[in-house]
Amino acid sequence: MTKGCMDAERDALLAFKAGIDDPSHRLSSWRRRVDCCRWSGVVCDDSTGHVVQLNLQNAGNMTFESVEAALRGEISPSLISLTHLDRLDLNHNDFEGSRIPAFLGSFPKLRYLDLSWSNFSGAIPPQLGNLSSLRYLDLRSYDLTTDGLDWLSRLSSLRYLDMSGVNLSTASHNWIHAVNRLPSLQQLYLSSGCGLTTLPTSLSHVNLTALADLELRDNSFNSTFPNWLFELPRLSNLAISNSELHGTIPTGFGNLTRLTRLDLTGNSLAGSIPADIWSLTSLTLLDLSHNLFTSRLLPQIGNMTRLSQLTLVHCSLIGSIPTEIGYLTSLTDLSLSGNSLTGQIPIEIGNLSNLTNLDLSHNLLSGLIPPEISKLSNLITLDLSSSYLEGTVSERHFANITKLIVLCLYDNPLAMQFHHNWVPPFQLQTVKLDAIKLGPTFPTWLRSQKSIMDLDMSNTSIQDAVPLWFWKNSSSSSIMDINLSHNQISGTLPASLESMSCLMFLNLSSNTLRGHIPALPSNLQALDLSNNSLSGSLPWTLSPFLAYLFLSRNYFRGSIPSDICDLQQLYALDLSNNQISGEIPQCWQEATKLFFVNLSNNRLWGKIPDSIGNLSNLEFLHLNNNSLSGRIPPSLRYCNRLAIIDLGDNKFSGNIPTWIGQSLQNLEVLRLRSNMLSGNIPMQLGQLRDLQIIDLSNNRLSGSVPHSFGNFSAMISISKSMSSTISNNVEFVLSSFVASESISLVTKGDEFSFSTILNLVKSIDLSDNELSGVIPTEIGSLFALQTLNLSRNSFGGTIPAAVGRMKSLETLDLSFNELSGVIPESFSALDSLSHLNLSYNNLSGVIPSGNQLRTLDDASIYIGNAYLCGPPVTESCVNETNVDFEEEENKTESDVLSFTFSIALGYLVGLWSVFIIILFKKDWRIFYFRVMDNLCDKIYVAFKIRIARLAMD
């Protein structure tokens, strides 16, 4: 007969309940009149009636429902009365950041303690080291810390320890020594960012002879592979992934004959994969992904017949896939993507009848896809994308693959050819076939596919209209992503588009679609219809979830609807290259997530609205090639994350604001060309240290170039490219959507559009203004500058010799100025120079030659400089060939002597002529002496006045 529970223990449990909030009423059976041994979660000893187990773990695993059902509050010290407690399980509850009570170390018979993921925080009490009978301890948490692990070494009976997520950084130096004192330990888990930084390569004595499972994932060991692991004869599971291991893997795995799982992914291990790894015939899982091996798959791999998962992704494998892989008939997952494997896919792969996942993508394979692949009847995922496979894929390849859900063959020189009546034996959910040949007609085999959620058939040579059955199927399915871009799809958008309630991403860009945009799906997050022939007005009703809207390069007319400003999730907006007119709406208070705005090449007029200053996340702003006017609004200074401003080719007037240099410290491109801006260039622009492109050409700017232009750090360092924003965000991607950043610049005399290499361009263009003064020598320190255009201004003085130190300069245009003096000889050192224009100045002297200048032999480079001589102009320099330096020096001295003698002779002749006239003509003589008397009188009076003033002072 089972004995009822003790009164003292019942009271202790009721006191515990009193301090607990139980929202799901899991403790509703805990009533005083009911035997506590019958309470939910309470287990008593049948013979003594003592409470021996308290199982109050929260059912479920961090689901919304389980979080709502968690017990809350604090653990009452009344539990100390449960002196016979053997098991305490409180995992996945919510103790609201309280500390683990120290009194939990007072249960002498406790063998099982699980406090994992229960929202405890602070330091783990060392009193837990008093639980001498403890065998199982689970303290997983991201909020717990420890001051040391000495208390752990006292748990001599411990078999299971999981402290994953606990901050062990303060115990990092001696954690292994504390653990090494636990001879009974069988399972050890210190993963999920414990902050461990020390992993000794050897131990003087290994005491962990019972250890079977060792997981040390996500730490920062920065160590070589530890040899002492090979002294753990019972080890069956070893996982040290993402933990900064480096160096080579030593031999010794042959000692671990019981090893069934080996995971070393995400480290920096190099060299060859040791041959003894391929001899581990007990392995069921091998994952060495994301390392730096330069290794081959050895034929011995065929001995690993128990292997069910082989994952060697991005670990620099070379060579071919051995035919022996066909012996691994237990394989369910084969992933070899992201390597440099060559050769053909072996036909023996068809022997892997249990395979559910086959991923050979992103390799250097060749040849055809073997038809033996059709034998893989359990295949769910097939990914052979971007692997240089060629030939034709037909029904034969899929004859028996009835369970296929994911098909990825993209980016291969493949063609898919099926009979027009073929019905696939599978129902796909993910179809990635971009950049292979599907066309010219739209694939009819898709008609039977009712479960597609993600479809990418971009760039597949389709020259057809999308059939109505496709839109009908999509309306009744759960399709979320459609990408049919970069084809020649014709026709109009269907009215049924609105009914695709699950559609989130739609990309039909770069086709030949026409007509207007119909009503759109209500859950749409990204829409790209750019580069088509669509017309009409812009859509006024848009999904409130829309994040990306790309409608550029069409024929849309009308104004920008103000409803666009209400899209609070909008991240990128591109309406460029249309025929949109009117003013930019004053409504940008709500769209504060906007990162990219491009309204260029339209017919917009009026002022930039002040409300754009609310776009605090804006980094790219393109308003160029419109008819916008007025001053650059001061509210733009609040968009202090701006990296690109392009306001070129408009009618803006006034001065360039000084706050651009003071507030927009992240600016990397400033393009204000072809406006009506006036005044001086503000010296504050020199504070833009990340600036790589500045184009102020074709305005009415005056004054001199600020010396602060020499402070553009990004133009000084040759190794530094657009650092922060543009290099990372030239292309920002959401699913299959890409917005390319593009800037038009004049270089080498022509206008070019830079997009994919924009982050490499460094340019200054101040041409076609009214600038004057000298070219500042500080510009010569911009060693990474590629284009410098100061033409059509009024610069004077000489060309600074420092320009010759600008080794990266490819284009230099100083034409139509008032520069004088000689061309610096240092120009010969401009090795990268391919376009030079110094025409129409006042330059003189010999044109330098040598190095790159020899290739610039077009005389028009120097036209309009009358005193330049030497090749390539026709004017020869005097005695320019074979002139000896000494002869030239003697010639110069002779010229000076002749000049001096001529002056002296002329002086004497003139003086004697006057004296002869005075001597023989009386009237001249009288006039001469009268003039001399007056002159003497004036000198005398002036002298006296000067003396008097000095005396007064």
Secondary structure, DSSP 8 states (H G I E B T S, - for coil): ------HHHHHHHHHHHHTEE-TT-TTTT--TTS-GGGSTTEEE-TTT--EEEEE---SSSS-HHHHHT--EE---GGGGG-TT--EEE-TT-B-TT----GGGGG-TT--EEE-TTS---EE--GGGGG-TT--EEE---SSEE-S-SGGGGG-TT--EEE-TT-B-GGGTTTHHHHHTT-TT--EEE--SS-------S--S----TT--EEE--S----EE--GGGGG-TT--EEE--SS-EEEE--S-GGG-TT--EEE--SSEEEE---GGGGG-TT-SEEE--SSEE--B--GGGGG-TT--EEE--SS--EEE--GGGGG-TT-SEEE--SSEEEE---GGGGG-TT-SEEE--SSEE-S---GGGGG-TT--EEE--SS---EEE-GGGGTT--S--EEE--SSSEEE---TT---SS--SEEE-TTSB--SS--GGGGG----SEEE-TTS---SB--HHHHHHHHHS---EEE--SS--BS---GGGGG-TT--EEE--SS--EE------TT--EEE--SSEEEEE--S---TT--EEE--SSEEES---GGGGG-TT--EEE--SS--EE---S-TTS-TT--EEE--SSEEEE---GGGGG-TT--EEE--SSEEEE---GGGGG-TT--EEE--SSEEEEE--THHHHH-TT--EEE--SSEEEEE--GGGGG-TT--EEE--SSEEEE---GGGGG-HHHH-SS--STTTHHHHSEEEETTEEEE--EEEEETTEEEEESTTGGG--EEE--SSEEEEE--GGGGG-TT--EEE--SSEEES---GGGGG-TT--EEE--SS--EE---GGGGG-TT--EEE--SSEEEEE---SGGGGG---GGGSTT-TEEESTTSS---TT-SS--HHHHHHHHHHHHHHHHHHHHHHHHHHHHHHHHHHHH-HHHHHHHHHHHHHHHHHHHHHHHHHHHHHHH-
